[in-house]
Amino acid sequence: MIKFYGYKRCSTSRKAEKWLQDHNVKYDFQDLVEQPPKKEDLVDWMTAHQDRGLRYFFNTSGQNYRKAHLKDKVADMTIDEAAELMSHDGKLIKRPLIVDGDKLTCGFKEDVYQENWL
């Protein structure tokens, strides 16, 4: 089952959710802010998809990202350090984060969804 980590107040999460519903894709929703993914899961995902780089997983336009000055820190961060931060503050994660087995996407781009989730 597809796990959809989103945030109800995020317009990108809402667009992605609508796209999945319009294409009859079943998923399990989890609020990223109320219940961020576990550190262990984040480490697994970032390790499996490290070819994308850590920045791919971060909500680089978010207030919490900017307040913590992470732009200057991400390049030198380990997967473990990034996962620790994100597991305590779901707003640091680029949303929506969608996972199903080995497949994972962050953010919403219709062509990427078409390729991965249909």
C-alpha positions as CSV (number, residue, x, y, z in Angstrom):
1,M,0.0,0.0,0.0
2,I,1.3,3.5,-0.9
3,K,2.1,5.6,2.1
4,F,1.3,9.3,1.5
5,Y,3.1,11.7,4.0
6,G,1.4,15.0,3.5
7,Y,0.1,18.1,5.3
8,K,-3.5,19.2,4.9
9,R,-2.6,22.9,4.9
10,C,-0.1,22.5,2.1
11,S,-1.4,23.2,-1.4
12,T,1.1,20.9,-3.0
13,S,0.0,18.0,-0.8
14,R,-3.6,18.8,-1.7
15,K,-2.9,18.8,-5.4
16,A,-1.0,15.5,-5.2
17,E,-3.8,13.9,-3.2
18,K,-6.4,15.1,-5.7
19,W,-4.2,13.7,-8.5
20,L,-4.1,10.3,-6.8
21,Q,-7.8,10.3,-6.2
22,D,-8.6,11.3,-9.8
23,H,-6.5,8.4,-11.0
24,N,-8.0,6.0,-8.5
25,V,-4.7,5.3,-6.7
26,K,-5.3,3.9,-3.2
27,Y,-3.0,5.3,-0.5
28,D,-2.7,5.6,3.3
29,F,-2.4,9.2,4.5
30,Q,-0.2,10.2,7.4
31,D,0.2,13.9,8.5
32,L,3.9,14.8,8.3
33,V,3.5,17.5,10.9
34,E,1.5,15.6,13.5
35,Q,3.4,12.3,13.0
36,P,6.7,12.6,11.1
37,P,8.2,9.4,9.7
38,K,10.4,7.4,12.0
39,K,14.1,8.2,11.9
40,E,14.9,4.5,10.8
41,D,12.5,4.8,7.9
42,L,14.0,8.1,6.8
43,V,17.6,6.6,7.0
44,D,16.4,3.7,4.9
45,W,14.8,5.9,2.2
46,M,17.7,8.4,2.0
47,T,20.2,5.5,1.8
48,A,18.2,3.7,-0.9
49,H,17.8,7.0,-2.9
50,Q,21.1,8.7,-2.0
51,D,21.7,9.3,-5.8
52,R,19.1,12.1,-5.4
53,G,21.1,13.8,-2.7
54,L,19.9,14.9,0.7
55,R,18.5,18.2,-0.6
56,Y,15.9,16.3,-2.5
57,F,14.2,15.3,0.8
58,F,14.3,18.8,2.4
59,N,11.5,21.4,2.1
60,T,14.0,24.0,1.0
61,S,11.4,26.7,0.8
62,G,10.0,26.1,4.2
63,Q,10.3,28.6,7.1
64,N,11.8,26.0,9.5
65,Y,14.5,25.1,6.9
66,R,15.4,28.8,6.5
67,K,15.3,29.5,10.3
68,A,17.8,26.7,11.0
69,H,20.1,28.0,8.2
70,L,20.1,24.4,6.7
71,K,21.0,25.7,3.2
72,D,24.6,26.1,4.5
73,K,24.5,22.8,6.4
74,V,22.9,20.2,4.2
75,A,26.0,19.6,2.0
76,D,28.0,18.5,5.0
77,M,25.3,16.6,6.7
78,T,25.2,12.8,7.1
79,I,22.1,10.8,6.3
80,D,21.8,10.0,10.0
81,E,21.9,13.7,10.9
82,A,19.3,14.7,8.3
83,A,17.0,11.8,9.4
84,E,17.3,12.9,13.0
85,L,16.2,16.5,12.2
86,M,13.3,15.4,9.9
87,S,12.0,12.8,12.3
88,H,11.5,15.6,14.9
89,D,10.2,18.3,12.5
90,G,8.1,17.0,9.7
91,K,7.9,20.5,8.2
92,L,11.6,20.0,7.1
93,I,10.5,17.2,4.8
94,K,9.6,18.1,1.2
95,R,6.0,17.2,0.8
96,P,4.3,15.2,-0.1
97,L,6.6,12.3,0.5
98,I,5.2,9.1,-1.1
99,V,6.6,5.7,-0.5
100,D,5.7,2.2,-1.7
101,G,8.4,-0.5,-1.3
102,D,11.4,0.7,-3.4
103,K,9.6,3.6,-5.0
104,L,9.7,7.1,-3.5
105,T,8.9,10.6,-4.6
106,C,9.1,14.0,-2.9
107,G,7.0,16.9,-4.0
108,F,4.4,16.9,-6.8
109,K,5.1,16.8,-10.5
110,E,2.4,15.3,-12.7
111,D,4.8,13.5,-15.0
112,V,6.8,12.0,-12.1
113,Y,3.5,10.8,-10.6
114,Q,2.4,9.4,-13.9
115,E,5.6,7.4,-14.2
116,N,5.7,6.2,-10.6
117,W,2.2,5.9,-9.2
118,L,0.1,4.5,-12.1
